[in-house]
Amino acid sequence: MRRRSPMGAAVFPVFVLLASFLLAGCGEELGADSDGGTVALPADPVPTAAPPEVAAPVVPDPPVVSGAPVVPDAPVVQDAPAGAPAPSSPPSPRPDAVRGLYLNAWLSGSSRRMDEVLGIARRTEINSFVIDVKDATGYVSYPTAVPFAAEVGADGELRIRNVSRLLERLEEEGIHPIARIVVFKDHLLARSRPEHAIQDSTGAAWVDGNGEVWVNPYDRTVWAYNVALAREAVELGFREVQWDYVRFPDRPRSEMEGVVYPGQEGRTRSEAIREFLLWSREELADLDVPVTADVFGMATSARNDVGIGQLWEDMVDAVDVILPMIYPSHYWQGSFGIDAPNAHPYEVIGSALRHAIRRTEGVENPARIVPWLQDFTLGQPRYEAPEVRAQILATRDAGIHEWILWNASGRYTEAALEPVGGWPGGVEPVIRLGGLIAPAEDRFAGSESAELDQAAGAPLDPR
């Protein structure tokens, strides 16, 4: 049976979320934010609009009664028009173990930058790319045939000139393409259709302390719009759907006073997120692709929904893959009994994953756990090969052989990745262990192993 936390939702302290760092430099040529970091600006000129390449499902406007918008009981997603192209080839099987890189849309639309990351994949263990279909700006990356996207202006900033050719190239290279779709942080939709936004007491779109607006996670038209984009992406050739920002805003309680969620009907935040995930997986089931979700790293070890609707037990059986963003730089001092988490990547990753595994025990049909790992620098020490490789080994030592690296600019540390054919001499490179640079085999030393086991067995964090 699925286990549920007995504790109610509580707002997570803002100072520990650290999401605001993502608007600061994480790499070169930085631009818009995401749940994992900033996004690189284009290396090549921005493409102009092009005719849609694929006809896709249509999300109709909600019905209007007496001049006021009414949220439908369930979203209606029409079938694609007759003659819409089918996938160019049968879906390739998912790799037995996904080892991936995140690529923002600007990079994905640049031939030069794509050559660079494909070179890394050819030389190393990398076999998957996570590519933005709709990022936190609300823009769809390529020409879309979903009419609702045009109505809200989501087709106004194209980053990938020819998505079909991109996906063909990835197929040729043996790369598993994953479509990242940001769900509930969508300022284009929220501003153009405030009836679908989180609202203030006047009925206007609520504006958070950063000047941003969010769409309403209880709104089924918002659900249907994102599922339509996902269906189009899979019909184009993406082999997996990854929901990001599948959460409520991470803002302090004082900012959230007076917030209105039309259609809430007494449901909790975590219930809304769970319902969306289950519904979206059912709606996309005929496509036979994994439906996955990113979650805050703290969700693996917090007893509550960390204030954003992400309760581990409510999510882990609602998707095919769950991806905790367990970046060491995002943990506060003292997490897992570690004074400087960012300087202990091996210990933090191991502890976070052991918490996740322990909380998943006994859940029926749980998702695969695939962590997001940190390949960017935020604070000291600078993250280079020893820090990145330490996280990969910690993941493997926890019994998980899949992971995805995040760097907002798409500049990855190749020296941290196992070369095709294995490490020279079969010896792993040095890693950061116990705050120091040490041989990888030292991680099995008694003191480090005991400390990791103690941290992983600690009670769940009540914050």
Secondary structure, DSSP 8 states (H G I E B T S, - for coil): -----SS------HHHH-GGGGGS-SSSSEEEE-SS-EEE--SS--------SS---------EETTEE---SS-------TT----SS------SS-EEEEE-HHHHT-HHHHHHHHHHHHHBS--EEEEEEE-TT--BSS----HHHHHTTTTSS---S-HHHHHHHHHHHT-EEEEEEE-S--HHHHHH-GGGB-B-TTSSB-B-TTS-B-B-TT-HHHHHHHHHHHHHHHHHT--EEEEES-S-----HHHHTT-B-TT-TT--HHHHHHHHHHHHHHHTGGG---EEEEEEGGGGTBSS-TTTT--HHHHTTTSSEEEEE--GGGS-TTGGG-S-GGG-HHHHHHHHHHHHHHHHTT-SS--EE--EEE-S--SSS---HHHHHHHHHHHHHTT---EEEE-TT----GGGS-BTT-SGGG----EEETTEEE-GGGGGSHHHHHHHHHHHTS--B--
